[in-house]
């Protein structure tokens, strides 16, 4: 084979093969990046909230200029709640209860103050919170209050505050690192409590406390105040059914839960990844064409030498093997370099993703490895077949 290679390599065009290599590398990298990014990021949108079932949705009223003129409020009346509960698609219906008093909260991590602000709490009936009773329990008068924080709070802390202050990232498994001090005043009382962070919710937009604490604290610190609920949490069989959406639109309600937005985001993510991968595949096909054109030109320039080799007894397979090994070697180089580049790019964007979602599984590059090997095998087989076909045509022509 060394002798055959020495005879045939004289007319190799380095610029042509470099062009193929770079084009194929670019196309391969785009395909692998799109597929790997999709596999890495999709769990962010498909993960379920650990504190609320997927068939629970949060409703509020649409408020606009027309509501102000008509005097319509954004609170739900008992009649509206009863009407919603009477619908065939509706199951349990619960009301959000808000604090009627002033709340100041201090949040810290490892002794460093992270938040110092006036806040408000909300509660929902305990049956809507997916937590063991021992964790989501409050006895009136206790100084420790279980709380659930919105996941957006922790995302902002991990991505901004923790990085700039060299503090540890917080995940669901490290909630014990959070110090949460609560100061309440109202009705002539001022008392302090210790917030025990149970975890984070991506579907709750406010700080949630047990219903028992809300009822007791409102009665103690604001006994004369009472507000109608402005949000409902309801159980429905299927939130995407037309009967549900038609009823909600007819009543002027809107779904605050981000489930529909997540579905839209997931759809657009799939669409964008598909477009990127198609572009990458088109580039790869064009690079394959460049390679085949280069090989055919090389074979054409060496046609007389190939004919002589075939006439003295060399088989078409042996004559074509140097070209086949050349293409396979180029494909291996493309795949290895694409994997190396992807490794560093993935490390960059996964650092951001894991900062925002520290509980997400870091995954691996296995999807890119599997897809890369599959593409390598497919392209290499096509290269080998194309080269052999060209050599066999020369051999048959001389018979």
C-alpha positions as CSV (number, residue, x, y, z in Angstrom):
1,X,0.0,0.0,0.0
2,X,2.9,2.4,0.6
3,X,4.0,2.0,-3.0
4,X,0.5,2.7,-4.3
5,X,0.2,5.7,-2.0
6,X,3.6,7.2,-3.2
7,X,2.4,6.9,-6.8
8,X,-1.0,8.5,-6.2
9,X,-0.3,11.3,-3.7
10,X,1.6,13.5,-6.2
11,X,-1.5,15.3,-7.4
12,X,-3.2,15.9,-4.0
13,X,-4.5,19.5,-3.8
14,X,-3.9,20.6,-0.2
15,X,-6.2,23.7,-0.5
16,X,-9.1,21.5,-1.6
17,X,-8.8,19.1,1.3
18,X,-8.3,22.0,3.7
19,X,-11.5,23.5,2.4
20,X,-13.4,20.2,2.9
21,X,-11.9,19.8,6.4
22,X,-13.0,23.3,7.6
23,X,-16.4,23.1,6.0
24,X,-17.1,19.7,7.4
25,X,-15.8,20.7,10.8
26,X,-18.1,23.7,10.8
27,X,-21.1,21.7,9.8
28,X,-20.3,18.8,12.2
29,X,-19.9,21.2,15.1
30,X,-23.2,23.0,14.4
31,X,-25.1,19.7,14.3
32,X,-23.5,18.4,17.5
33,X,-23.8,21.7,19.4
34,X,-27.5,22.0,18.5
35,X,-28.3,18.5,19.5
36,X,-26.2,18.6,22.8
37,X,-27.6,22.0,23.7
38,X,-31.2,20.7,23.3
39,X,-30.5,17.7,25.5
40,X,-28.8,19.8,28.2
41,X,-31.4,22.6,28.4
42,X,-34.6,20.7,27.9
43,X,-34.8,19.5,31.5
44,X,-35.1,23.1,32.6
45,X,-38.4,23.4,30.8
46,X,-39.8,19.9,31.5
47,X,-38.9,19.5,35.2
48,X,-42.0,19.4,37.4
49,X,-42.4,21.6,40.5
50,X,-41.9,19.5,43.6
51,X,-44.5,21.5,45.7
52,X,-47.4,21.7,43.3
53,X,-49.1,19.1,41.0
54,X,-49.1,19.8,37.3
55,X,-52.9,19.9,37.2
56,X,-53.0,22.8,39.6
57,X,-53.3,26.2,37.9
58,X,-53.3,29.8,39.3
59,X,-55.9,32.2,38.2
60,X,-56.2,36.0,38.5
61,X,-58.4,38.6,36.8
62,X,-57.4,40.7,33.8
63,X,-57.0,44.3,34.9
64,X,-57.0,47.1,32.4
65,X,-58.3,50.6,31.7
66,X,-61.8,49.2,31.2
67,X,-61.8,47.7,34.7
68,X,-60.9,51.1,36.2
69,X,-63.7,52.9,34.4
70,X,-66.3,50.2,35.2
71,X,-65.2,50.0,38.8
72,X,-64.5,46.3,38.5
73,X,-62.0,45.0,41.0
74,X,-59.4,42.3,40.6
75,X,-60.7,40.3,43.6
76,X,-62.9,37.1,43.3
77,X,-66.3,37.1,44.9
78,X,-67.8,34.0,46.6
79,X,-70.2,33.6,43.7
80,X,-67.4,33.5,41.2
81,X,-65.5,31.0,43.2
82,X,-68.6,28.8,43.6
83,X,-69.4,29.0,39.9
84,X,-65.9,27.9,39.0
85,X,-66.0,25.0,41.4
86,X,-69.3,23.9,39.9
87,X,-67.8,23.4,36.4
88,X,-67.4,19.8,35.1
89,X,-63.7,20.2,34.5
90,X,-63.0,21.7,37.9
91,X,-61.9,19.9,41.0
92,X,-60.6,21.5,44.2
93,X,-60.6,25.4,44.4
94,X,-58.5,27.2,46.9
95,X,-58.0,30.9,47.7
96,X,-54.7,32.8,48.1
97,X,-54.6,34.6,51.4
98,X,-52.3,37.6,51.8
99,X,-50.9,39.3,54.9
100,X,-52.8,42.3,56.2
101,X,-49.9,43.6,58.2
102,X,-46.4,44.9,57.7
103,X,-43.6,42.4,57.2
104,X,-39.9,43.1,57.2
105,X,-37.5,40.3,56.3
106,X,-33.8,39.8,56.4
107,X,-32.2,37.0,54.4
108,X,-28.6,36.0,54.7
109,X,-26.2,33.3,53.6
110,X,-23.1,32.3,55.7
111,X,-23.5,35.5,57.7
112,X,-23.7,37.8,54.7
113,X,-26.9,39.8,54.3
114,X,-28.5,39.2,50.9
115,X,-32.0,40.7,51.3
116,X,-33.4,43.4,53.6
117,X,-36.8,44.5,52.5
118,X,-40.4,44.9,53.3
119,X,-42.3,41.9,51.9
120,X,-45.6,40.2,52.0
121,X,-46.6,36.6,52.4
122,X,-49.3,34.5,50.8
123,X,-50.7,31.1,51.7
124,X,-52.9,28.5,50.0
125,X,-54.8,25.6,51.6
126,X,-52.4,22.9,52.7
127,X,-54.0,20.4,50.4
128,X,-52.5,22.2,47.4
129,X,-48.9,22.0,48.7
130,X,-47.1,18.7,48.0
131,X,-45.1,18.4,51.2
132,X,-45.2,16.0,54.2
133,X,-47.3,17.3,57.0
134,X,-44.3,17.3,59.4
135,X,-42.5,19.8,57.1
136,X,-45.5,22.0,56.3
137,X,-46.9,22.5,59.8
138,X,-47.3,25.5,62.1
139,X,-48.6,25.7,65.6
140,X,-49.9,29.1,66.5
141,X,-47.4,30.9,68.7
142,X,-44.3,29.1,67.4
143,X,-41.3,31.2,66.4
144,X,-40.3,29.1,63.5
145,X,-42.3,29.4,60.3
146,X,-41.9,27.1,57.2
147,X,-41.6,29.1,54.0
148,X,-41.3,28.3,50.3
149,X,-39.4,30.9,48.2
150,X,-39.9,31.6,44.5
151,X,-37.2,30.0,42.5
152,X,-36.5,33.3,40.8
153,X,-35.2,34.6,44.1
154,X,-32.5,31.9,44.2
155,X,-31.7,32.2,40.5
156,X,-31.0,35.9,41.0
157,X,-28.9,35.2,44.1
158,X,-26.9,32.4,42.4
159,X,-26.3,34.2,39.2
160,X,-25.6,37.7,40.6
161,X,-25.0,38.1,44.3
162,X,-23.2,34.8,44.9
163,X,-20.8,35.4,42.1
164,X,-19.9,39.0,43.0
165,X,-19.5,38.2,46.7
166,X,-17.8,34.8,46.4
167,X,-20.6,33.0,48.3
168,X,-21.7,29.4,47.8
169,X,-24.5,28.6,45.3
170,X,-27.8,27.6,46.9
171,X,-29.7,24.5,45.7
172,X,-32.7,22.5,47.1
173,X,-30.3,20.4,49.1
174,X,-28.6,23.4,50.7
175,X,-31.6,25.4,52.0
176,X,-30.3,25.1,55.5
177,X,-27.6,27.6,54.6
178,X,-30.3,30.4,54.3
179,X,-31.0,32.5,57.4
180,X,-34.4,34.1,57.1
181,X,-35.5,36.5,59.9
182,X,-39.0,37.8,59.9
183,X,-40.2,41.0,61.7
184,X,-44.0,41.6,62.0
185,X,-45.7,44.6,63.4
186,X,-49.4,45.5,63.6
187,X,-52.3,46.0,66.1
188,X,-49.8,47.3,68.7
189,X,-47.6,44.2,68.5
190,X,-44.0,43.8,67.1
191,X,-42.6,40.3,67.1
192,X,-39.8,38.4,65.3
193,X,-39.8,34.9,63.8
194,X,-37.4,32.6,62.2
195,X,-38.2,31.5,58.7
196,X,-37.3,27.9,57.9
197,X,-36.8,27.6,54.1
198,X,-38.3,24.3,52.9
199,X,-37.4,24.8,49.3
200,X,-38.1,26.7,46.1
201,X,-41.0,26.7,43.7
202,X,-41.0,27.7,40.0
203,X,-44.8,28.1,39.9
204,X,-45.3,30.2,43.0
205,X,-44.3,33.9,42.4
206,X,-44.5,35.0,46.0
207,X,-43.2,33.8,49.4
208,X,-45.6,31.1,50.7
209,X,-46.3,30.2,54.3
210,X,-48.6,27.6,55.9
211,X,-52.3,28.5,56.0
212,X,-52.3,28.0,59.8
213,X,-49.6,30.7,60.2
214,X,-51.5,33.1,57.9
215,X,-54.8,32.7,59.8
216,X,-53.1,33.1,63.2
217,X,-50.9,36.1,62.2
218,X,-53.7,38.0,60.5
219,X,-56.0,37.5,63.5
220,X,-53.2,38.7,65.8
221,X,-51.6,41.6,63.9
222,X,-54.5,42.8,61.7
223,X,-57.8,41.6,63.2
224,X,-59.9,44.4,61.7
225,X,-58.6,44.0,58.1
226,X,-59.9,41.6,55.5
227,X,-59.3,41.5,51.8
228,X,-61.0,39.4,49.2
229,X,-58.8,36.9,47.3
230,X,-57.2,38.2,44.1
231,X,-55.9,34.8,43.0
232,X,-57.2,31.3,43.0
233,X,-55.5,28.0,42.8
234,X,-57.6,25.4,41.1
235,X,-57.4,21.8,40.1
236,X,-58.5,21.0,36.5
237,X,-58.5,17.8,34.6
238,X,-56.6,19.2,31.6
239,X,-55.7,22.9,31.5
240,X,-55.3,22.8,27.7
241,X,-58.9,21.6,27.0
242,X,-61.0,24.0,24.9
243,X,-63.8,24.1,27.6
244,X,-61.3,25.3,30.2
245,X,-59.7,28.0,28.1
246,X,-63.1,29.1,26.8
247,X,-64.5,29.5,30.3
248,X,-61.5,31.3,31.5
249,X,-61.6,33.8,28.6
250,X,-65.3,34.3,28.9
251,X,-65.0,35.2,32.6
252,X,-62.1,37.6,32.0
253,X,-59.7,35.4,34.0
254,X,-56.1,34.7,33.1
255,X,-53.7,31.8,33.9
256,X,-50.8,33.1,35.9
257,X,-49.1,29.7,36.0
258,X,-46.2,29.6,33.6
259,X,-47.0,26.1,32.3
260,X,-48.4,27.5,29.0
261,X,-45.4,29.8,28.6
262,X,-43.1,26.8,29.2
263,X,-44.9,24.8,26.5
264,X,-44.4,27.8,24.1
265,X,-40.8,28.1,25.0
266,X,-40.2,24.4,24.6
267,X,-41.8,24.5,21.1
268,X,-39.7,27.4,20.0
269,X,-36.6,25.8,21.4
270,X,-37.3,22.6,19.4
271,X,-37.9,24.7,16.3
272,X,-34.7,26.7,16.7
273,X,-32.6,23.6,17.3
274,X,-34.1,21.9,14.3
275,X,-33.3,24.9,12.1
276,X,-29.7,25.0,13.4
277,X,-29.2,21.3,12.9
278,X,-30.6,21.5,9.3
279,X,-28.2,24.3,8.5
280,X,-25.3,22.2,9.9
281,X,-26.4,19.2,7.9
282,X,-26.6,21.3,4.7
283,X,-23.0,22.6,5.4
284,X,-21.9,19.0,6.0
285,X,-23.5,17.8,2.7
286,X,-21.8,20.6,0.8
287,X,-18.5,19.7,2.4
288,X,-19.1,16.0,1.4
289,X,-19.6,17.2,-2.1
290,X,-16.3,19.2,-2.0
291,X,-14.5,16.1,-0.8
292,X,-16.0,13.9,-3.5
293,X,-15.1,16.5,-6.1
294,X,-11.5,16.6,-4.8
295,X,-11.3,12.8,-4.9
296,X,-12.7,12.5,-8.4
297,X,-10.3,15.2,-9.6
298,X,-7.4,13.4,-7.9
299,X,-8.5,10.1,-9.5
300,X,-8.8,11.7,-12.9
301,X,-5.3,13.2,-12.7
302,X,-4.0,9.7,-11.7
303,X,-6.1,7.8,-14.1
304,X,-3.2,6.5,-16.2
305,X,-1.3,5.3,-13.1
306,X,-4.5,3.7,-11.8
307,X,-5.0,1.9,-15.1
308,X,-1.5,0.6,-15.1
309,X,-1.9,-0.6,-11.5
310,X,-5.1,-2.4,-12.4
311,X,-3.5,-4.0,-15.5
312,X,-0.5,-5.5,-13.5
313,X,-2.9,-7.2,-11.1
314,X,-3.8,-4.8,-8.3
315,X,-7.4,-5.1,-7.3
316,X,-9.8,-2.1,-7.3
317,X,-10.1,-2.4,-3.6
318,X,-6.3,-2.1,-3.1
319,X,-6.0,0.7,-5.5
320,X,-8.8,2.7,-3.9
321,X,-7.8,2.0,-0.3
322,X,-5.4,5.0,-0.1
323,X,-8.2,7.4,-1.1
324,X,-10.6,5.7,1.3
325,X,-8.1,5.9,4.2
326,X,-7.5,9.6,3.4
327,X,-11.2,10.4,3.6
328,X,-11.7,8.4,6.8
329,X,-8.7,10.0,8.4
330,X,-10.1,13.5,7.6
331,X,-13.5,12.5,9.0
332,X,-11.8,11.3,12.2
333,X,-9.9,14.5,12.5
334,X,-13.1,16.5,12.0
335,X,-15.0,14.5,14.6
336,X,-12.3,14.7,17.3
337,X,-11.8,18.5,16.9
338,X,-15.6,19.1,16.8
339,X,-15.8,17.2,20.1
340,X,-13.0,19.2,21.7
341,X,-14.5,22.5,20.7
342,X,-17.9,21.4,21.9
343,X,-16.4,20.3,25.2
344,X,-15.3,23.9,25.9
345,X,-18.4,25.6,24.6
346,X,-20.6,23.3,26.6
347,X,-18.6,24.0,29.7
348,X,-19.2,27.7,29.3
349,X,-23.0,27.5,28.8
350,X,-23.5,24.7,31.4
351,X,-21.8,26.9,34.0
352,X,-24.5,29.5,33.4
353,X,-27.3,26.9,33.4
354,X,-26.2,25.2,36.6
355,X,-25.8,28.6,38.3
356,X,-29.4,29.4,37.5
357,X,-30.6,25.9,38.2
358,X,-28.2,24.3,40.7
359,X,-30.4,21.2,41.2
360,X,-30.4,20.3,37.6
361,X,-28.5,17.2,36.6
362,X,-25.3,18.3,34.8
363,X,-25.7,15.5,32.2
364,X,-22.9,14.4,29.9
365,X,-21.7,14.7,26.4
366,X,-23.0,11.2,25.5
367,X,-25.7,12.5,23.1
368,X,-23.0,14.4,21.1
369,X,-20.7,11.3,21.2
370,X,-23.4,9.0,19.9
371,X,-24.6,11.4,17.2
372,X,-21.0,12.2,16.2
373,X,-20.1,8.5,15.8
374,X,-23.3,7.9,13.8
375,X,-22.6,10.8,11.4
376,X,-18.9,9.6,11.1
377,X,-19.9,6.1,10.2
378,X,-22.6,7.2,7.7
379,X,-20.3,9.8,5.9
380,X,-17.3,7.4,5.9
381,X,-19.4,4.6,4.4
382,X,-20.6,7.0,1.7
383,X,-17.0,8.1,1.0
384,X,-15.7,4.5,0.7
385,X,-18.6,3.5,-1.6
386,X,-18.1,6.6,-3.8
387,X,-14.3,6.0,-4.1
388,X,-14.8,2.3,-4.9
389,X,-17.4,3.1,-7.5
390,X,-15.1,5.5,-9.3
391,X,-12.2,3.0,-9.3
392,X,-14.4,0.1,-10.5
393,X,-15.6,2.3,-13.4
394,X,-12.0,2.8,-14.5
395,X,-11.3,-0.9,-14.1
396,X,-14.3,-1.9,-16.2
397,X,-13.4,0.6,-18.9
398,X,-10.0,-1.1,-19.4
399,X,-11.4,-4.6,-19.6
